[in-house]
Each structure stands twice: as structure tokens, then as C-alpha cells.
Amino acid sequence: MTTTPIRLPDALKSRIAAAAKRLGTTPHGFILEAIAEKADLAEHRASFDAEAEQRYARIVASGETIPWETMRGYLEGKATGKATRRPTPRKLAK
């Protein structure tokens, strides 16, 4: 484990101490958990962005997509348990 000093404004240090006390943990534990949550969020966002870029690249490469109105109807039907036919992609309008 590595030690990394951080400087906290007094007001933030007080807020952390109070929040940690309410949660039954130490300020150190609270800070570690907050940093881990923030790192998880950043990693999740990066994964989301990468997947979106890959999907967009496939759309550009194939030139095919499904209009939102069509897809929305399909998803609403699936969500309500209706028998719905999967939409067919079509070429993008230029």
C-alpha cells in the first residue's frame, strides 16, 4: 500500500468527519471509499464511451441504422410483453 498525502480544506475535512461518523466508519475509510467510487465511475464511463464509439463506427461502416421511432415502438412492445417483430436496419439517408 502506498501513502499519498492530500490537503483538505478545513470545511471539507469537517464534512468528511461528520459523514464518516454517521456511517459508522473512519474519515480515512470514508475517503478511500469515495475515491474508489469515483474511480469506478470513471472506468464505467470510459467503457460506455468506448462501446458507443464502436457502435457508431459499425453504423458508419455499414451505413445501416434503425430510426428511433421504429426502435422505440419495438422496445415498448417488448417491455409490455407484446409479440413484436424485430426492426430491419435501413441505409442512412444522405
mmCIF file as gemmi writes it, N, C-alpha and C atoms, coordinates in Angstrom:
data_model
loop_
_atom_site.group_PDB
_atom_site.id
_atom_site.type_symbol
_atom_site.label_atom_id
_atom_site.label_alt_id
_atom_site.label_comp_id
_atom_site.label_asym_id
_atom_site.label_entity_id
_atom_site.label_seq_id
_atom_site.pdbx_PDB_ins_code
_atom_site.Cartn_x
_atom_site.Cartn_y
_atom_site.Cartn_z
_atom_site.occupancy
_atom_site.B_iso_or_equiv
_atom_site.pdbx_formal_charge
_atom_site.auth_seq_id
_atom_site.auth_asym_id
_atom_site.pdbx_PDB_model_num
ATOM 1 N N . MET Axp A 1 ? 0.848 -1.181 0 1 0 ? 1 A 1
ATOM 2 C CA . MET Axp A 1 ? 0 0 0 1 0 ? 1 A 1
ATOM 3 C C . MET Axp A 1 ? 0.887 1.236 0 1 0 ? 1 A 1
ATOM 4 N N . THR Axp A 2 ? 0.484 2.227 -0.744 1 0 ? 2 A 1
ATOM 5 C CA . THR Axp A 2 ? 1.24 3.466 -0.862 1 0 ? 2 A 1
ATOM 6 C C . THR Axp A 2 ? 0.547 4.574 -0.089 1 0 ? 2 A 1
ATOM 7 N N . THR Axp A 3 ? 1.324 5.446 0.48 1 0 ? 3 A 1
ATOM 8 C CA . THR Axp A 3 ? 0.793 6.611 1.169 1 0 ? 3 A 1
ATOM 9 C C . THR Axp A 3 ? 0.82 7.788 0.214 1 0 ? 3 A 1
ATOM 10 N N . THR Axp A 4 ? -0.321 8.459 0.084 1 0 ? 4 A 1
ATOM 11 C CA . THR Axp A 4 ? -0.428 9.637 -0.764 1 0 ? 4 A 1
ATOM 12 C C . THR Axp A 4 ? -1.026 10.768 0.053 1 0 ? 4 A 1
ATOM 13 N N . PRO Axp A 5 ? -0.241 11.76 0.37 1 0 ? 5 A 1
ATOM 14 C CA . PRO Axp A 5 ? -0.792 12.864 1.165 1 0 ? 5 A 1
ATOM 15 C C . PRO Axp A 5 ? -1.721 13.732 0.313 1 0 ? 5 A 1
ATOM 16 N N . ILE Axp A 6 ? -2.815 14.14 0.915 1 0 ? 6 A 1
ATOM 17 C CA . ILE Axp A 6 ? -3.709 15.088 0.254 1 0 ? 6 A 1
ATOM 18 C C . ILE Axp A 6 ? -4.017 16.2 1.246 1 0 ? 6 A 1
ATOM 19 N N . ARG Axp A 7 ? -4.167 17.376 0.713 1 0 ? 7 A 1
ATOM 20 C CA . ARG Axp A 7 ? -4.507 18.528 1.556 1 0 ? 7 A 1
ATOM 21 C C . ARG Axp A 7 ? -5.996 18.786 1.407 1 0 ? 7 A 1
ATOM 22 N N . LEU Axp A 8 ? -6.674 18.831 2.529 1 0 ? 8 A 1
ATOM 23 C CA . LEU Axp A 8 ? -8.115 19.066 2.525 1 0 ? 8 A 1
ATOM 24 C C . LEU Axp A 8 ? -8.415 20.398 3.183 1 0 ? 8 A 1
ATOM 25 N N . PRO Axp A 9 ? -9.284 21.195 2.587 1 0 ? 9 A 1
ATOM 26 C CA . PRO Axp A 9 ? -9.733 22.407 3.277 1 0 ? 9 A 1
ATOM 27 C C . PRO Axp A 9 ? -10.424 22.009 4.593 1 0 ? 9 A 1
ATOM 28 N N . ASP Axp A 10 ? -10.306 22.846 5.593 1 0 ? 10 A 1
ATOM 29 C CA . ASP Axp A 10 ? -10.877 22.529 6.911 1 0 ? 10 A 1
ATOM 30 C C . ASP Axp A 10 ? -12.367 22.215 6.83 1 0 ? 10 A 1
ATOM 31 N N . ALA Axp A 11 ? -13.092 22.971 6.013 1 0 ? 11 A 1
ATOM 32 C CA . ALA Axp A 11 ? -14.541 22.751 5.907 1 0 ? 11 A 1
ATOM 33 C C . ALA Axp A 11 ? -14.835 21.358 5.34 1 0 ? 11 A 1
ATOM 34 N N . LEU Axp A 12 ? -14.073 20.94 4.34 1 0 ? 12 A 1
ATOM 35 C CA . LEU Axp A 12 ? -14.283 19.612 3.758 1 0 ? 12 A 1
ATOM 36 C C . LEU Axp A 12 ? -13.889 18.524 4.753 1 0 ? 12 A 1
ATOM 37 N N . LYS Axp A 13 ? -12.815 18.742 5.47 1 0 ? 13 A 1
ATOM 38 C CA . LYS Axp A 13 ? -12.384 17.771 6.479 1 0 ? 13 A 1
ATOM 39 C C . LYS Axp A 13 ? -13.464 17.579 7.529 1 0 ? 13 A 1
ATOM 40 N N . SER Axp A 14 ? -14.11 18.65 7.93 1 0 ? 14 A 1
ATOM 41 C CA . SER Axp A 14 ? -15.199 18.56 8.913 1 0 ? 14 A 1
ATOM 42 C C . SER Axp A 14 ? -16.398 17.81 8.343 1 0 ? 14 A 1
ATOM 43 N N . ARG Axp A 15 ? -16.732 18.084 7.091 1 0 ? 15 A 1
ATOM 44 C CA . ARG Axp A 15 ? -17.846 17.384 6.455 1 0 ? 15 A 1
ATOM 45 C C . ARG Axp A 15 ? -17.567 15.894 6.356 1 0 ? 15 A 1
ATOM 46 N N . ILE Axp A 16 ? -16.332 15.541 5.983 1 0 ? 16 A 1
ATOM 47 C CA . ILE Axp A 16 ? -15.948 14.131 5.866 1 0 ? 16 A 1
ATOM 48 C C . ILE Axp A 16 ? -16.052 13.449 7.226 1 0 ? 16 A 1
ATOM 49 N N . ALA Axp A 17 ? -15.551 14.106 8.272 1 0 ? 17 A 1
ATOM 50 C CA . ALA Axp A 17 ? -15.59 13.523 9.617 1 0 ? 17 A 1
ATOM 51 C C . ALA Axp A 17 ? -17.032 13.289 10.054 1 0 ? 17 A 1
ATOM 52 N N . ALA Axp A 18 ? -17.906 14.249 9.793 1 0 ? 18 A 1
ATOM 53 C CA . ALA Axp A 18 ? -19.31 14.113 10.188 1 0 ? 18 A 1
ATOM 54 C C . ALA Axp A 18 ? -19.991 12.997 9.389 1 0 ? 18 A 1
ATOM 55 N N . ALA Axp A 19 ? -19.744 12.949 8.094 1 0 ? 19 A 1
ATOM 56 C CA . ALA Axp A 19 ? -20.351 11.907 7.254 1 0 ? 19 A 1
ATOM 57 C C . ALA Axp A 19 ? -19.849 10.53 7.661 1 0 ? 19 A 1
ATOM 58 N N . ALA Axp A 20 ? -18.565 10.418 7.919 1 0 ? 20 A 1
ATOM 59 C CA . ALA Axp A 20 ? -17.988 9.133 8.332 1 0 ? 20 A 1
ATOM 60 C C . ALA Axp A 20 ? -18.6 8.675 9.649 1 0 ? 20 A 1
ATOM 61 N N . LYS Axp A 21 ? -18.771 9.597 10.576 1 0 ? 21 A 1
ATOM 62 C CA . LYS Axp A 21 ? -19.362 9.257 11.871 1 0 ? 21 A 1
ATOM 63 C C . LYS Axp A 21 ? -20.791 8.744 11.697 1 0 ? 21 A 1
ATOM 64 N N . ARG Axp A 22 ? -21.563 9.421 10.845 1 0 ? 22 A 1
ATOM 65 C CA . ARG Axp A 22 ? -22.946 8.997 10.588 1 0 ? 22 A 1
ATOM 66 C C . ARG Axp A 22 ? -22.988 7.6 9.991 1 0 ? 22 A 1
ATOM 67 N N . LEU Axp A 23 ? -22.001 7.277 9.171 1 0 ? 23 A 1
ATOM 68 C CA . LEU Axp A 23 ? -21.961 5.977 8.51 1 0 ? 23 A 1
ATOM 69 C C . LEU Axp A 23 ? -21.252 4.91 9.336 1 0 ? 23 A 1
ATOM 70 N N . GLY Axp A 24 ? -20.722 5.294 10.477 1 0 ? 24 A 1
ATOM 71 C CA . GLY Axp A 24 ? -20.059 4.33 11.344 1 0 ? 24 A 1
ATOM 72 C C . GLY Axp A 24 ? -18.706 3.879 10.825 1 0 ? 24 A 1
ATOM 73 N N . THR Axp A 25 ? -18.003 4.767 10.165 1 0 ? 25 A 1
ATOM 74 C CA . THR Axp A 25 ? -16.678 4.443 9.648 1 0 ? 25 A 1
ATOM 75 C C . THR Axp A 25 ? -15.706 5.549 10.049 1 0 ? 25 A 1
ATOM 76 N N . THR Axp A 26 ? -14.487 5.408 9.645 1 0 ? 26 A 1
ATOM 77 C CA . THR Axp A 26 ? -13.478 6.425 9.94 1 0 ? 26 A 1
ATOM 78 C C . THR Axp A 26 ? -13.399 7.401 8.773 1 0 ? 26 A 1
ATOM 79 N N . PRO Axp A 27 ? -12.881 8.598 9.025 1 0 ? 27 A 1
ATOM 80 C CA . PRO Axp A 27 ? -12.677 9.515 7.907 1 0 ? 27 A 1
ATOM 81 C C . PRO Axp A 27 ? -11.775 8.906 6.826 1 0 ? 27 A 1
ATOM 82 N N . HIS Axp A 28 ? -10.754 8.173 7.233 1 0 ? 28 A 1
ATOM 83 C CA . HIS Axp A 28 ? -9.866 7.517 6.278 1 0 ? 28 A 1
ATOM 84 C C . HIS Axp A 28 ? -10.641 6.517 5.415 1 0 ? 28 A 1
ATOM 85 N N . GLY Axp A 29 ? -11.443 5.688 6.044 1 0 ? 29 A 1
ATOM 86 C CA . GLY Axp A 29 ? -12.252 4.71 5.317 1 0 ? 29 A 1
ATOM 87 C C . GLY Axp A 29 ? -13.241 5.387 4.383 1 0 ? 29 A 1
ATOM 88 N N . PHE Axp A 30 ? -13.837 6.47 4.858 1 0 ? 30 A 1
ATOM 89 C CA . PHE Axp A 30 ? -14.784 7.227 4.042 1 0 ? 30 A 1
ATOM 90 C C . PHE Axp A 30 ? -14.101 7.775 2.787 1 0 ? 30 A 1
ATOM 91 N N . ILE Axp A 31 ? -12.915 8.34 2.966 1 0 ? 31 A 1
ATOM 92 C CA . ILE Axp A 31 ? -12.17 8.904 1.843 1 0 ? 31 A 1
ATOM 93 C C . ILE Axp A 31 ? -11.787 7.809 0.85 1 0 ? 31 A 1
ATOM 94 N N . LEU Axp A 32 ? -11.302 6.676 1.36 1 0 ? 32 A 1
ATOM 95 C CA . LEU Axp A 32 ? -10.942 5.573 0.466 1 0 ? 32 A 1
ATOM 96 C C . LEU Axp A 32 ? -12.141 5.095 -0.352 1 0 ? 32 A 1
ATOM 97 N N . GLU Axp A 33 ? -13.282 4.954 0.31 1 0 ? 33 A 1
ATOM 98 C CA . GLU Axp A 33 ? -14.483 4.504 -0.391 1 0 ? 33 A 1
ATOM 99 C C . GLU Axp A 33 ? -14.921 5.518 -1.435 1 0 ? 33 A 1
ATOM 100 N N . ALA Axp A 34 ? -14.832 6.803 -1.108 1 0 ? 34 A 1
ATOM 101 C CA . ALA Axp A 34 ? -15.221 7.85 -2.058 1 0 ? 34 A 1
ATOM 102 C C . ALA Axp A 34 ? -14.31 7.843 -3.282 1 0 ? 34 A 1
ATOM 103 N N . ILE Axp A 35 ? -13.017 7.664 -3.054 1 0 ? 35 A 1
ATOM 104 C CA . ILE Axp A 35 ? -12.072 7.624 -4.175 1 0 ? 35 A 1
ATOM 105 C C . ILE Axp A 35 ? -12.332 6.384 -5.036 1 0 ? 35 A 1
ATOM 106 N N . ALA Axp A 36 ? -12.588 5.246 -4.399 1 0 ? 36 A 1
ATOM 107 C CA . ALA Axp A 36 ? -12.874 4.014 -5.152 1 0 ? 36 A 1
ATOM 108 C C . ALA Axp A 36 ? -14.146 4.171 -5.978 1 0 ? 36 A 1
ATOM 109 N N . GLU Axp A 37 ? -15.178 4.785 -5.402 1 0 ? 37 A 1
ATOM 110 C CA . GLU Axp A 37 ? -16.42 5.015 -6.144 1 0 ? 37 A 1
ATOM 111 C C . GLU Axp A 37 ? -16.181 5.92 -7.342 1 0 ? 37 A 1
ATOM 112 N N . LYS Axp A 38 ? -15.391 6.953 -7.166 1 0 ? 38 A 1
ATOM 113 C CA . LYS Axp A 38 ? -15.102 7.883 -8.256 1 0 ? 38 A 1
ATOM 114 C C . LYS Axp A 38 ? -14.297 7.188 -9.353 1 0 ? 38 A 1
ATOM 115 N N . ALA Axp A 39 ? -13.335 6.35 -8.971 1 0 ? 39 A 1
ATOM 116 C CA . ALA Axp A 39 ? -12.547 5.6 -9.953 1 0 ? 39 A 1
ATOM 117 C C . ALA Axp A 39 ? -13.442 4.625 -10.715 1 0 ? 39 A 1
ATOM 118 N N . ASP Axp A 40 ? -14.347 3.937 -10.008 1 0 ? 40 A 1
ATOM 119 C CA . ASP Axp A 40 ? -15.288 3.015 -10.659 1 0 ? 40 A 1
ATOM 120 C C . ASP Axp A 40 ? -16.166 3.762 -11.663 1 0 ? 40 A 1
ATOM 121 N N . LEU Axp A 41 ? -16.648 4.927 -11.268 1 0 ? 41 A 1
ATOM 122 C CA . LEU Axp A 41 ? -17.494 5.73 -12.143 1 0 ? 41 A 1
ATOM 123 C C . LEU Axp A 41 ? -16.729 6.15 -13.403 1 0 ? 41 A 1
ATOM 124 N N . ALA Axp A 42 ? -15.485 6.576 -13.238 1 0 ? 42 A 1
ATOM 125 C CA . ALA Axp A 42 ? -14.673 6.986 -14.386 1 0 ? 42 A 1
ATOM 126 C C . ALA Axp A 42 ? -14.417 5.804 -15.318 1 0 ? 42 A 1
ATOM 127 N N . GLU Axp A 43 ? -14.149 4.63 -14.757 1 0 ? 43 A 1
ATOM 128 C CA . GLU Axp A 43 ? -13.924 3.435 -15.573 1 0 ? 43 A 1
ATOM 129 C C . GLU Axp A 43 ? -15.198 3.027 -16.306 1 0 ? 43 A 1
ATOM 130 N N . HIS Axp A 44 ? -16.324 3.103 -15.62 1 0 ? 44 A 1
ATOM 131 C CA . HIS Axp A 44 ? -17.607 2.758 -16.233 1 0 ? 44 A 1
ATOM 132 C C . HIS Axp A 44 ? -17.918 3.723 -17.389 1 0 ? 44 A 1
ATOM 133 N N . ARG Axp A 45 ? -17.664 4.995 -17.161 1 0 ? 45 A 1
ATOM 134 C CA . ARG Axp A 45 ? -17.919 5.999 -18.196 1 0 ? 45 A 1
ATOM 135 C C . ARG Axp A 45 ? -17.022 5.75 -19.411 1 0 ? 45 A 1
ATOM 136 N N . ALA Axp A 46 ? -15.754 5.437 -19.165 1 0 ? 46 A 1
ATOM 137 C CA . ALA Axp A 46 ? -14.823 5.165 -20.268 1 0 ? 46 A 1
ATOM 138 C C . ALA Axp A 46 ? -15.288 3.954 -21.07 1 0 ? 46 A 1
ATOM 139 N N . SER Axp A 47 ? -15.773 2.928 -20.384 1 0 ? 47 A 1
ATOM 140 C CA . SER Axp A 47 ? -16.282 1.733 -21.062 1 0 ? 47 A 1
ATOM 141 C C . SER Axp A 47 ? -17.518 2.076 -21.889 1 0 ? 47 A 1
ATOM 142 N N . PHE Axp A 48 ? -18.402 2.872 -21.331 1 0 ? 48 A 1
ATOM 143 C CA . PHE Axp A 48 ? -19.608 3.307 -22.032 1 0 ? 48 A 1
ATOM 144 C C . PHE Axp A 48 ? -19.239 4.085 -23.289 1 0 ? 48 A 1
ATOM 145 N N . ASP Axp A 49 ? -18.305 5.029 -23.15 1 0 ? 49 A 1
ATOM 146 C CA . ASP Axp A 49 ? -17.874 5.835 -24.291 1 0 ? 49 A 1
ATOM 147 C C . ASP Axp A 49 ? -17.236 4.967 -25.378 1 0 ? 49 A 1
ATOM 148 N N . ALA Axp A 50 ? -16.413 3.997 -24.982 1 0 ? 50 A 1
ATOM 149 C CA . ALA Axp A 50 ? -15.756 3.115 -25.951 1 0 ? 50 A 1
ATOM 150 C C . ALA Axp A 50 ? -16.788 2.283 -26.706 1 0 ? 50 A 1
ATOM 151 N N . GLU Axp A 51 ? -17.78 1.777 -25.99 1 0 ? 51 A 1
ATOM 152 C CA . GLU Axp A 51 ? -18.826 0.99 -26.648 1 0 ? 51 A 1
ATOM 153 C C . GLU Axp A 51 ? -19.631 1.855 -27.615 1 0 ? 51 A 1
ATOM 154 N N . ALA Axp A 52 ? -19.935 3.079 -27.213 1 0 ? 52 A 1
ATOM 155 C CA . ALA Axp A 52 ? -20.672 3.987 -28.098 1 0 ? 52 A 1
ATOM 156 C C . ALA Axp A 52 ? -19.869 4.276 -29.362 1 0 ? 52 A 1
ATOM 157 N N . GLU Axp A 53 ? -18.572 4.483 -29.215 1 0 ? 53 A 1
ATOM 158 C CA . GLU Axp A 53 ? -17.719 4.735 -30.38 1 0 ? 53 A 1
ATOM 159 C C . GLU Axp A 53 ? -17.688 3.527 -31.314 1 0 ? 53 A 1
ATOM 160 N N . GLN Axp A 54 ? -17.615 2.322 -30.737 1 0 ? 54 A 1
ATOM 161 C CA . GLN Axp A 54 ? -17.61 1.102 -31.549 1 0 ? 54 A 1
ATOM 162 C C . GLN Axp A 54 ? -18.924 0.947 -32.307 1 0 ? 54 A 1
ATOM 163 N N . ARG Axp A 55 ? -20.02 1.206 -31.619 1 0 ? 55 A 1
ATOM 164 C CA . ARG Axp A 55 ? -21.328 1.08 -32.275 1 0 ? 55 A 1
ATOM 165 C C . ARG Axp A 55 ? -21.482 2.108 -33.388 1 0 ? 55 A 1
ATOM 166 N N . TYR Axp A 56 ? -21.024 3.314 -33.135 1 0 ? 56 A 1
ATOM 167 C CA . TYR Axp A 56 ? -21.117 4.347 -34.163 1 0 ? 56 A 1
ATOM 168 C C . TYR Axp A 56 ? -20.252 3.982 -35.364 1 0 ? 56 A 1
ATOM 169 N N . ALA Axp A 57 ? -19.073 3.44 -35.105 1 0 ? 57 A 1
ATOM 170 C CA . ALA Axp A 57 ? -18.187 3.02 -36.2 1 0 ? 57 A 1
ATOM 171 C C . ALA Axp A 57 ? -18.861 1.936 -37.047 1 0 ? 57 A 1
ATOM 172 N N . ARG Axp A 58 ? -19.598 1.015 -36.399 1 0 ? 58 A 1
ATOM 173 C CA . ARG Axp A 58 ? -20.313 -0.016 -37.153 1 0 ? 58 A 1
ATOM 174 C C . ARG Axp A 58 ? -21.421 0.589 -38.006 1 0 ? 58 A 1
ATOM 175 N N . ILE Axp A 59 ? -22.097 1.604 -37.459 1 0 ? 59 A 1
ATOM 176 C CA . ILE Axp A 59 ? -23.151 2.277 -38.229 1 0 ? 59 A 1
ATOM 177 C C . ILE Axp A 59 ? -22.542 2.957 -39.448 1 0 ? 59 A 1
ATOM 178 N N . VAL Axp A 60 ? -21.446 3.665 -39.242 1 0 ? 60 A 1
ATOM 179 C CA . VAL Axp A 60 ? -20.791 4.362 -40.355 1 0 ? 60 A 1
ATOM 180 C C . VAL Axp A 60 ? -20.295 3.366 -41.389 1 0 ? 60 A 1
ATOM 181 N N . ALA Axp A 61 ? -19.693 2.262 -40.936 1 0 ? 61 A 1
ATOM 182 C CA . ALA Axp A 61 ? -19.148 1.255 -41.859 1 0 ? 61 A 1
ATOM 183 C C . ALA Axp A 61 ? -20.251 0.575 -42.669 1 0 ? 61 A 1
ATOM 184 N N . SER Axp A 62 ? -21.362 0.247 -42.017 1 0 ? 62 A 1
ATOM 185 C CA . SER Axp A 62 ? -22.438 -0.472 -42.709 1 0 ? 62 A 1
ATOM 186 C C . SER Axp A 62 ? -23.393 0.476 -43.428 1 0 ? 62 A 1
ATOM 187 N N . GLY Axp A 63 ? -23.484 1.704 -42.912 1 0 ? 63 A 1
ATOM 188 C CA . GLY Axp A 63 ? -24.439 2.654 -43.482 1 0 ? 63 A 1
ATOM 189 C C . GLY Axp A 63 ? -25.869 2.34 -43.104 1 0 ? 63 A 1
ATOM 190 N N . GLU Axp A 64 ? -26.052 1.401 -42.155 1 0 ? 64 A 1
ATOM 191 C CA . GLU Axp A 64 ? -27.407 0.989 -41.771 1 0 ? 64 A 1
ATOM 192 C C . GLU Axp A 64 ? -27.717 1.387 -40.33 1 0 ? 64 A 1
ATOM 193 N N . THR Axp A 65 ? -28.973 1.736 -40.144 1 0 ? 65 A 1
ATOM 194 C CA . THR Axp A 65 ? -29.448 2.095 -38.806 1 0 ? 65 A 1
ATOM 195 C C . THR Axp A 65 ? -30.955 1.865 -38.741 1 0 ? 65 A 1
ATOM 196 N N . ILE Axp A 66 ? -31.5 2 -37.551 1 0 ? 66 A 1
ATOM 197 C CA . ILE Axp A 66 ? -32.947 1.877 -37.348 1 0 ? 66 A 1
ATOM 198 C C . ILE Axp A 66 ? -33.437 3.213 -36.81 1 0 ? 66 A 1
ATOM 199 N N . PRO Axp A 67 ? -34.438 3.826 -37.447 1 0 ? 67 A 1
ATOM 200 C CA . PRO Axp A 67 ? -34.953 5.103 -36.944 1 0 ? 67 A 1
ATOM 201 C C . PRO Axp A 67 ? -35.462 4.965 -35.499 1 0 ? 67 A 1
ATOM 202 N N . TRP Axp A 68 ? -35.27 6.007 -34.708 1 0 ? 68 A 1
ATOM 203 C CA . TRP Axp A 68 ? -35.648 5.962 -33.297 1 0 ? 68 A 1
ATOM 204 C C . TRP Axp A 68 ? -37.129 5.637 -33.127 1 0 ? 68 A 1
ATOM 205 N N . GLU Axp A 69 ? -37.998 6.216 -33.923 1 0 ? 69 A 1
ATOM 206 C CA . GLU Axp A 69 ? -39.431 5.959 -33.761 1 0 ? 69 A 1
ATOM 207 C C . GLU Axp A 69 ? -39.736 4.472 -33.903 1 0 ? 69 A 1
ATOM 208 N N . THR Axp A 70 ? -39.102 3.827 -34.868 1 0 ? 70 A 1
ATOM 209 C CA . THR Axp A 70 ? -39.293 2.392 -35.085 1 0 ? 70 A 1
ATOM 210 C C . THR Axp A 70 ? -38.744 1.586 -33.912 1 0 ? 70 A 1
ATOM 211 N N . MET Axp A 71 ? -37.55 1.929 -33.481 1 0 ? 71 A 1
ATOM 212 C CA . MET Axp A 71 ? -36.924 1.202 -32.376 1 0 ? 71 A 1
ATOM 213 C C . MET Axp A 71 ? -37.692 1.398 -31.08 1 0 ? 71 A 1
ATOM 214 N N . ARG Axp A 72 ? -38.172 2.61 -30.852 1 0 ? 72 A 1
ATOM 215 C CA . ARG Axp A 72 ? -38.939 2.887 -29.642 1 0 ? 72 A 1
ATOM 216 C C . ARG Axp A 72 ? -40.201 2.035 -29.593 1 0 ? 72 A 1
ATOM 217 N N . GLY Axp A 73 ? -40.905 1.96 -30.706 1 0 ? 73 A 1
ATOM 218 C CA . GLY Axp A 73 ? -42.1 1.12 -30.761 1 0 ? 73 A 1
ATOM 219 C C . GLY Axp A 73 ? -41.781 -0.337 -30.467 1 0 ? 73 A 1
ATOM 220 N N . TYR Axp A 74 ? -40.68 -0.81 -31.04 1 0 ? 74 A 1
ATOM 221 C CA . TYR Axp A 74 ? -40.246 -2.191 -30.8 1 0 ? 74 A 1
ATOM 222 C C . TYR Axp A 74 ? -39.93 -2.408 -29.316 1 0 ? 74 A 1
ATOM 223 N N . LEU Axp A 75 ? -39.179 -1.506 -28.717 1 0 ? 75 A 1
ATOM 224 C CA . LEU Axp A 75 ? -38.798 -1.653 -27.306 1 0 ? 75 A 1
ATOM 225 C C . LEU Axp A 75 ? -40.005 -1.555 -26.376 1 0 ? 75 A 1
ATOM 226 N N . GLU Axp A 76 ? -40.918 -0.648 -26.684 1 0 ? 76 A 1
ATOM 227 C CA . GLU Axp A 76 ? -42.133 -0.535 -25.873 1 0 ? 76 A 1
ATOM 228 C C . GLU Axp A 76 ? -42.953 -1.811 -25.96 1 0 ? 76 A 1
ATOM 229 N N . GLY Axp A 77 ? -43.054 -2.385 -27.152 1 0 ? 77 A 1
ATOM 230 C CA . GLY Axp A 77 ? -43.778 -3.64 -27.311 1 0 ? 77 A 1
ATOM 231 C C . GLY Axp A 77 ? -43.128 -4.759 -26.513 1 0 ? 77 A 1
ATOM 232 N N . LYS Axp A 78 ? -41.797 -4.857 -26.579 1 0 ? 78 A 1
ATOM 233 C CA . LYS Axp A 78 ? -41.077 -5.888 -25.818 1 0 ? 78 A 1
ATOM 234 C C . LYS Axp A 78 ? -41.273 -5.696 -24.315 1 0 ? 78 A 1
ATOM 235 N N . ALA Axp A 79 ? -41.227 -4.445 -23.87 1 0 ? 79 A 1
ATOM 236 C CA . ALA Axp A 79 ? -41.356 -4.163 -22.439 1 0 ? 79 A 1
ATOM 237 C C . ALA Axp A 79 ? -42.733 -4.522 -21.905 1 0 ? 79 A 1
ATOM 238 N N . THR Axp A 80 ? -43.746 -4.431 -22.75 1 0 ? 80 A 1
ATOM 239 C CA . THR Axp A 80 ? -45.104 -4.754 -22.313 1 0 ? 80 A 1
ATOM 240 C C . THR Axp A 80 ? -45.491 -6.193 -22.616 1 0 ? 80 A 1
ATOM 241 N N . GLY Axp A 81 ? -44.563 -6.969 -23.151 1 0 ? 81 A 1
ATOM 242 C CA . GLY Axp A 81 ? -44.814 -8.379 -23.403 1 0 ? 81 A 1
ATOM 243 C C . GLY Axp A 81 ? -45.535 -8.675 -24.703 1 0 ? 81 A 1
ATOM 244 N N . LYS Axp A 82 ? -45.676 -7.677 -25.559 1 0 ? 82 A 1
ATOM 245 C CA . LYS Axp A 82 ? -46.349 -7.893 -26.838 1 0 ? 82 A 1
ATOM 246 C C . LYS Axp A 82 ? -45.406 -8.616 -27.799 1 0 ? 82 A 1
ATOM 247 N N . ALA Axp A 83 ? -45.987 -9.415 -28.661 1 0 ? 83 A 1
ATOM 248 C CA . ALA Axp A 83 ? -45.191 -10.072 -29.7 1 0 ? 83 A 1
ATOM 249 C C . ALA Axp A 83 ? -44.857 -9.016 -30.744 1 0 ? 83 A 1
ATOM 250 N N . THR Axp A 84 ? -43.604 -8.695 -30.851 1 0 ? 84 A 1
ATOM 251 C CA . THR Axp A 84 ? -43.178 -7.672 -31.798 1 0 ? 84 A 1
ATOM 252 C C . THR Axp A 84 ? -42.1 -8.226 -32.712 1 0 ? 84 A 1
ATOM 253 N N . ARG Axp A 85 ? -42.114 -7.761 -33.954 1 0 ? 85 A 1
ATOM 254 C CA . ARG Axp A 85 ? -41.108 -8.203 -34.914 1 0 ? 85 A 1
ATOM 255 C C . ARG Axp A 85 ? -39.907 -7.267 -34.831 1 0 ? 85 A 1
ATOM 256 N N . ARG Axp A 86 ? -38.742 -7.869 -34.828 1 0 ? 86 A 1
ATOM 257 C CA . ARG Axp A 86 ? -37.507 -7.093 -34.738 1 0 ? 86 A 1
ATOM 258 C C . ARG Axp A 86 ? -37.39 -6.187 -35.968 1 0 ? 86 A 1
ATOM 259 N N . PRO Axp A 87 ? -37.095 -4.886 -35.754 1 0 ? 87 A 1
ATOM 260 C CA . PRO Axp A 87 ? -36.978 -3.98 -36.892 1 0 ? 87 A 1
ATOM 261 C C . PRO Axp A 87 ? -35.775 -4.322 -37.779 1 0 ? 87 A 1
ATOM 262 N N . THR Axp A 88 ? -35.903 -4.02 -39.055 1 0 ? 88 A 1
ATOM 263 C CA . THR Axp A 88 ? -34.832 -4.261 -40.01 1 0 ? 88 A 1
ATOM 264 C C . THR Axp A 88 ? -34.058 -2.965 -40.226 1 0 ? 88 A 1
ATOM 265 N N . PRO Axp A 89 ? -32.731 -3.025 -40.107 1 0 ? 89 A 1
ATOM 266 C CA . PRO Axp A 89 ? -31.946 -1.802 -40.368 1 0 ? 89 A 1
ATOM 267 C C . PRO Axp A 89 ? -32.112 -1.341 -41.809 1 0 ? 89 A 1
ATOM 268 N N . ARG Axp A 90 ? -31.966 -0.049 -42.014 1 0 ? 90 A 1
ATOM 269 C CA . ARG Axp A 90 ? -32.044 0.504 -43.359 1 0 ? 90 A 1
ATOM 270 C C . ARG Axp A 90 ? -30.863 1.45 -43.562 1 0 ? 90 A 1
ATOM 271 N N . LYS Axp A 91 ? -30.573 1.731 -44.801 1 0 ? 91 A 1
ATOM 272 C CA . LYS Axp A 91 ? -29.468 2.629 -45.129 1 0 ? 91 A 1
ATOM 273 C C . LYS Axp A 91 ? -29.76 4.033 -44.608 1 0 ? 91 A 1
ATOM 274 N N . LEU Axp A 92 ? -28.713 4.688 -44.128 1 0 ? 92 A 1
ATOM 275 C CA . LEU Axp A 92 ? -28.833 6.065 -43.668 1 0 ? 92 A 1
ATOM 276 C C . LEU Axp A 92 ? -29.161 6.979 -44.836 1 0 ? 92 A 1
ATOM 277 N N . ALA Axp A 93 ? -30.008 7.967 -44.584 1 0 ? 93 A 1
ATOM 278 C CA . ALA Axp A 93 ? -30.294 8.969 -45.607 1 0 ? 93 A 1
ATOM 279 C C . ALA Axp A 93 ? -29.112 9.925 -45.688 1 0 ? 93 A 1
ATOM 280 N N . LYS Axp A 94 ? -28.771 10.345 -46.877 1 0 ? 94 A 1
ATOM 281 C CA . LYS Axp A 94 ? -27.628 11.27 -47.024 1 0 ? 94 A 1
ATOM 282 C C . LYS Axp A 94 ? -28.06 12.641 -47.387 1 0 ? 94 A 1
